[in-house]
């Protein structure tokens, strides 16, 4: 049987490849002979994927709740995948940086635009019942979202706003982490003690969070931007992408959660505690936290008004 020239050329290239790596090409060709054809369902692991929606109650809408959160975590995984490429790049250019940020913003836009599934897609009475079977679990415990923050900006930018001025990069990672803003969301307002939700979260993830913070010390997304040549830092597309990321993560994503919280946890001017006891009214509003990943890209006025208009409107409407 005659071997076509294009096939022979590929065989020669394969032989050279395996020779350089000290491997036997014949063994790999045998593997191709014995291997079975790949199917979509095997490659995507469809059966495994669809088996992961294990609800705790018989309420139909719990399936929506758990499925949407799993989808969210998959998008967070993609976001971290792009962040690491920026952080680990040896030859970071404005175009590469911008493309990766645009991908991240696209993922967040999908999540933000699809959050109606959570806000309008479940019956309130079903949610208020099945949520009781989820205690003390809470979306507050999304470790990947906290990792996105750690990869984006230095720890001192994530310190609680009322004490942020007292901290800087000179503080140890442990000290900065102890005063990180989101821990306030896991404090019981009546007792001042840490909720079980926060204690569980800290026990499981604190070592990993501190390890990441130390790994990206002076090498976060923000640091990589600051270290670029001035011409690259002034690239309009790059600046736009960074500002969009700040707004998507630290305003729009939080506002979607605020909308869901008001839909399910506020009624007749009373507030129901969030799952796990997190005090969402103190924790979620972006104007309360004023977290910005890239502070030098915003004016003082913009930072002072961070998310304030939406929150003021909501609270005034509630009254």
C-alpha positions as CSV (number, residue, x, y, z in Angstrom):
1,X,0.0,0.0,0.0
2,X,1.4,3.3,-1.1
3,X,1.8,5.9,1.7
4,X,0.8,9.4,0.6
5,X,3.6,12.0,0.7
6,X,1.8,14.2,3.3
7,X,1.4,11.2,5.6
8,X,5.0,10.2,5.1
9,X,6.1,13.7,6.0
10,X,4.1,13.6,9.2
11,X,5.6,10.3,10.1
12,X,9.1,11.7,9.7
13,X,8.2,14.6,11.9
14,X,6.7,12.3,14.6
15,X,9.8,10.1,14.5
16,X,12.0,13.2,15.0
17,X,9.8,14.4,17.9
18,X,9.9,11.0,19.7
19,X,13.6,10.6,19.0
20,X,14.4,13.9,20.7
21,X,12.3,13.0,23.7
22,X,13.9,9.5,24.1
23,X,10.5,7.8,23.3
24,X,9.7,4.9,21.0
25,X,7.4,6.1,18.2
26,X,6.4,2.5,17.5
27,X,4.8,2.2,21.0
28,X,2.8,5.3,20.5
29,X,1.6,4.1,17.1
30,X,0.5,0.8,18.8
31,X,-1.4,3.0,21.2
32,X,-3.3,4.6,18.3
33,X,-4.2,1.2,16.9
34,X,-5.6,0.0,20.2
35,X,-7.3,3.3,21.3
36,X,-11.0,3.7,20.7
37,X,-12.6,6.6,19.1
38,X,-13.4,9.5,21.4
39,X,-17.1,10.5,21.9
40,X,-18.5,13.8,23.0
41,X,-20.1,12.3,26.2
42,X,-16.8,10.7,27.3
43,X,-14.7,13.8,26.6
44,X,-17.1,16.1,28.4
45,X,-17.8,13.5,31.1
46,X,-21.5,14.3,30.6
47,X,-22.8,11.5,32.9
48,X,-20.5,12.5,35.7
49,X,-21.4,16.2,35.3
50,X,-25.1,15.6,35.4
51,X,-24.8,13.4,38.4
52,X,-23.4,16.2,40.6
53,X,-26.7,18.1,41.2
54,X,-27.5,16.3,44.5
55,X,-30.3,18.2,46.3
56,X,-31.0,18.0,50.0
57,X,-34.8,18.4,49.8
58,X,-37.7,17.5,47.6
59,X,-38.4,21.1,46.4
60,X,-38.0,21.3,42.6
61,X,-36.4,24.7,42.6
62,X,-33.4,23.5,44.7
63,X,-32.2,21.9,41.5
64,X,-32.1,25.4,39.9
65,X,-30.2,26.7,42.9
66,X,-27.5,24.1,43.0
67,X,-27.0,23.9,39.2
68,X,-26.6,27.7,38.9
69,X,-24.0,27.8,41.6
70,X,-22.1,24.9,40.0
71,X,-22.1,26.8,36.7
72,X,-20.8,29.9,38.5
73,X,-17.9,27.9,40.0
74,X,-17.0,26.6,36.6
75,X,-16.8,30.2,35.2
76,X,-14.7,31.2,38.2
77,X,-12.3,28.4,37.3
78,X,-12.1,29.9,33.7
79,X,-11.5,33.3,35.2
80,X,-8.6,32.1,37.4
81,X,-7.2,30.2,34.4
82,X,-6.9,33.5,32.5
83,X,-5.6,35.4,35.5
84,X,-2.7,33.0,36.0
85,X,-1.7,33.4,32.4
86,X,-1.3,37.2,33.0
87,X,0.6,36.7,36.2
88,X,2.9,34.0,34.9
89,X,3.6,35.6,31.5
90,X,7.4,36.3,31.0
91,X,6.8,38.8,28.1
92,X,3.6,40.6,29.0
93,X,2.3,42.9,26.3
94,X,-0.6,45.3,26.4
95,X,-2.4,43.3,23.7
96,X,-2.0,40.0,25.5
97,X,-3.0,41.6,28.8
98,X,-6.1,43.2,27.2
99,X,-7.2,40.0,25.5
100,X,-7.0,38.0,28.8
101,X,-8.9,40.7,30.7
102,X,-11.6,40.9,27.9
103,X,-12.1,37.1,28.4
104,X,-12.4,37.5,32.1
105,X,-14.9,40.4,31.6
106,X,-16.9,38.2,29.2
107,X,-17.2,35.5,31.8
108,X,-18.4,37.9,34.4
109,X,-20.8,39.5,32.0
110,X,-22.3,36.1,31.3
111,X,-22.7,35.5,35.0
112,X,-24.1,38.9,35.7
113,X,-26.6,38.8,32.8
114,X,-27.7,35.3,33.8
115,X,-28.3,36.1,37.4
116,X,-32.0,36.6,36.7
117,X,-32.1,32.8,37.0
118,X,-31.4,33.4,40.7
119,X,-33.4,36.6,41.1
120,X,-36.6,35.6,39.2
121,X,-36.2,31.9,38.5
122,X,-37.2,30.4,41.8
123,X,-40.4,30.5,43.9
124,X,-39.7,32.5,47.0
125,X,-41.6,30.2,49.3
126,X,-39.7,27.1,48.0
127,X,-36.4,29.0,48.5
128,X,-37.2,30.0,52.0
129,X,-37.9,26.4,52.9
130,X,-35.2,24.4,51.1
131,X,-32.5,26.9,52.2
132,X,-33.0,25.7,55.8
133,X,-31.7,22.3,54.7
134,X,-28.4,23.9,53.5
135,X,-27.3,25.4,56.8
136,X,-24.6,26.5,57.5
137,X,-23.4,26.4,53.9
138,X,-23.4,29.8,52.1
139,X,-22.3,31.4,48.8
140,X,-20.1,33.4,51.2
141,X,-17.9,30.3,51.2
142,X,-16.9,30.5,47.5
143,X,-13.2,30.1,47.8
144,X,-12.6,30.6,44.1
145,X,-14.1,34.1,44.2
146,X,-11.7,35.0,47.1
147,X,-8.9,33.6,44.9
148,X,-10.0,35.9,42.1
149,X,-9.6,38.8,44.5
150,X,-6.2,37.6,45.7
151,X,-4.9,37.3,42.1
152,X,-6.3,40.7,41.1
153,X,-4.9,43.0,43.7
154,X,-2.6,43.2,46.8
155,X,-4.1,42.3,50.2
156,X,-3.9,45.8,51.5
157,X,-6.6,46.8,49.0
158,X,-8.9,44.2,50.5
159,X,-8.7,45.3,54.1
160,X,-12.0,46.5,55.6
161,X,-12.5,50.1,54.4
162,X,-12.9,51.7,57.9
163,X,-9.3,50.6,58.8
164,X,-7.7,50.4,55.4
165,X,-5.7,53.6,55.9
166,X,-3.9,52.0,58.8
167,X,-2.5,49.2,56.6
168,X,0.0,49.0,53.7
169,X,2.2,46.6,51.8
170,X,4.6,46.7,54.8
171,X,2.2,44.7,56.9
172,X,2.6,40.9,56.9
173,X,0.2,38.8,54.7
174,X,-1.1,37.2,57.9
175,X,-1.9,40.6,59.4
176,X,-3.6,41.9,56.2
177,X,-5.6,38.7,55.8
178,X,-6.9,38.8,59.4
179,X,-8.4,42.2,58.6
180,X,-9.8,41.4,55.1
181,X,-13.1,42.9,54.4
182,X,-15.3,39.9,53.7
183,X,-14.7,38.4,57.2
184,X,-17.2,41.0,58.5
185,X,-19.9,39.2,56.6
186,X,-19.4,36.2,58.8
187,X,-19.8,38.0,62.1
188,X,-23.0,37.5,64.1
189,X,-24.4,41.0,64.6
190,X,-26.0,40.1,67.9
191,X,-23.1,38.4,69.6
192,X,-20.1,39.8,67.7
193,X,-18.8,36.2,67.4
194,X,-17.7,34.4,64.2
195,X,-20.5,32.3,62.7
196,X,-20.0,28.6,62.0
197,X,-20.0,29.5,58.3
198,X,-17.0,31.7,58.7
199,X,-15.2,29.3,61.1
200,X,-15.6,26.4,58.7
201,X,-14.4,28.6,55.8
202,X,-11.3,29.8,57.6
203,X,-10.3,26.4,58.8
204,X,-10.5,24.9,55.3
205,X,-9.1,27.7,53.2
206,X,-6.9,30.0,55.2
207,X,-3.7,28.1,54.5
208,X,-4.4,28.1,50.8
209,X,-5.4,31.8,50.7
210,X,-2.2,32.8,52.5
211,X,-0.1,30.6,50.2
212,X,-1.6,32.4,47.2
213,X,-1.1,35.8,48.7
214,X,2.6,35.0,49.2
215,X,3.0,33.5,45.8
216,X,1.6,36.7,44.1
217,X,3.3,39.1,46.4
218,X,4.1,42.1,44.2
219,X,3.0,40.1,41.2
220,X,-0.8,40.4,41.2
221,X,-2.7,41.6,38.1
222,X,-2.4,45.1,39.5
223,X,1.3,44.8,40.0
224,X,1.9,43.4,36.5
225,X,0.1,46.5,35.2
226,X,2.1,48.9,37.3
227,X,5.4,47.3,36.1
228,X,4.6,47.8,32.5
229,X,6.2,50.5,30.3
230,X,4.3,53.8,30.6
231,X,3.1,53.6,27.0
232,X,1.5,50.2,27.7
233,X,0.0,51.5,31.0
234,X,-1.7,54.3,29.0
235,X,-3.1,51.9,26.4
236,X,-6.7,52.9,26.1
237,X,-8.0,49.3,25.5
238,X,-6.0,48.0,28.5
239,X,-7.2,50.7,30.8
240,X,-10.8,50.2,29.7
241,X,-10.6,46.4,30.3
242,X,-9.2,46.9,33.8
243,X,-11.8,49.4,34.7
244,X,-14.5,47.1,33.3
245,X,-13.2,44.3,35.5
246,X,-13.2,46.4,38.6
247,X,-16.9,47.4,38.0
248,X,-18.0,43.9,37.0
249,X,-16.5,42.2,40.1
250,X,-16.8,44.9,42.7
251,X,-20.1,46.6,41.7
252,X,-22.2,44.7,39.2
253,X,-21.7,41.2,40.6
254,X,-22.4,42.3,44.1
255,X,-25.5,44.2,42.9
256,X,-26.9,41.1,41.4
257,X,-26.6,39.4,44.7
258,X,-28.2,42.3,46.4
259,X,-31.1,42.0,44.1
260,X,-31.5,38.3,44.9
261,X,-31.2,39.0,48.7
262,X,-33.9,41.7,48.5
263,X,-36.1,39.4,46.4
264,X,-35.9,36.4,48.9
265,X,-34.8,37.8,52.2
266,X,-36.7,41.1,52.6
267,X,-40.4,41.4,53.1
268,X,-42.7,43.8,54.9
269,X,-39.7,45.9,56.0
270,X,-38.2,42.9,57.8
271,X,-35.0,41.1,57.0
272,X,-34.4,37.4,57.0
273,X,-30.9,36.2,57.8
274,X,-28.9,34.9,54.9
275,X,-28.0,31.2,54.8
276,X,-25.2,30.6,57.3
277,X,-26.2,33.7,59.3
278,X,-24.1,36.1,57.1
279,X,-25.2,39.7,57.6
280,X,-25.7,40.5,53.9
281,X,-26.9,44.1,54.3
282,X,-23.5,45.0,55.8
283,X,-21.5,42.7,53.6
284,X,-22.9,42.9,50.0
285,X,-23.4,46.6,49.3
286,X,-20.4,47.8,47.2
287,X,-20.6,51.3,48.6
288,X,-20.0,49.9,52.1
289,X,-16.9,47.9,51.1
290,X,-15.4,50.2,48.4
291,X,-13.2,47.5,47.1
292,X,-11.3,48.6,44.0
293,X,-8.7,46.3,42.5
294,X,-7.0,49.1,40.6
295,X,-7.3,52.3,42.6
296,X,-5.0,54.5,40.5
297,X,-7.4,54.1,37.6
298,X,-10.2,55.9,39.4
299,X,-10.6,59.4,40.6
300,X,-11.2,60.2,44.3
301,X,-14.7,61.2,43.4
302,X,-15.4,57.9,41.6
303,X,-14.0,55.9,44.6
304,X,-16.1,57.9,47.1
305,X,-19.3,57.2,45.0
306,X,-18.4,53.6,44.4
307,X,-21.8,51.8,43.9
308,X,-23.5,54.3,46.2
309,X,-26.3,55.4,43.8
310,X,-27.8,51.9,43.5
311,X,-27.6,51.2,47.3
312,X,-29.1,54.6,48.3
313,X,-31.9,54.1,45.9
314,X,-32.6,50.6,47.2
315,X,-32.5,51.5,50.9
316,X,-34.7,54.6,50.3
317,X,-37.2,52.5,48.4
318,X,-37.2,50.0,51.3
319,X,-38.0,52.7,53.8
